[in-house]
Amino acid sequence: MLQGITRLWRDEQGLTTVEYALLLVMSVVVAFTAWQTLGQR
């Protein structure tokens, strides 16, 4: 598994995939936080 992550990290296309995955995770965290904050009101 570590070799696969290393290969993705070094590959230009893989790096783009990792960037999109991080963007998706951050979007989900922001949406979840907003949902929790607004849901309490």
PLY file of the C-alpha trace (Angstrom):
ply
format ascii 1.0
element vertex 41
property float x
property float y
property float z
element edge 40
property int vertex1
property int vertex2
end_header
0.00 0.00 0.00
2.84 2.38 0.83
4.36 1.73 -2.59
1.07 2.66 -4.25
0.89 5.92 -2.31
4.51 6.67 -3.15
3.84 5.97 -6.83
0.81 8.29 -6.80
2.84 10.99 -5.02
5.62 10.94 -7.63
3.35 10.64 -10.67
2.01 13.95 -12.02
-1.44 12.49 -12.74
-1.45 10.78 -9.35
-0.60 14.06 -7.66
-3.64 15.63 -9.29
-5.74 12.75 -7.99
-4.41 13.27 -4.47
-5.12 17.01 -4.69
-8.73 16.37 -5.74
-9.14 13.82 -2.95
-7.85 16.32 -0.37
-10.16 19.00 -1.77
-13.10 16.61 -1.49
-12.21 15.71 2.11
-11.88 19.37 3.09
-15.23 20.17 1.44
-16.91 17.36 3.36
-15.41 18.57 6.65
-16.59 22.15 6.01
-20.06 20.96 5.01
-20.31 18.71 8.07
-19.19 21.51 10.39
-21.67 23.94 8.85
-24.45 21.33 9.12
-23.65 20.76 12.81
-23.44 24.49 13.57
-26.61 25.46 11.74
-28.47 22.38 12.94
-28.14 23.48 16.56
-30.12 26.66 15.98
0 1
1 2
2 3
3 4
4 5
5 6
6 7
7 8
8 9
9 10
10 11
11 12
12 13
13 14
14 15
15 16
16 17
17 18
18 19
19 20
20 21
21 22
22 23
23 24
24 25
25 26
26 27
27 28
28 29
29 30
30 31
31 32
32 33
33 34
34 35
35 36
36 37
37 38
38 39
39 40
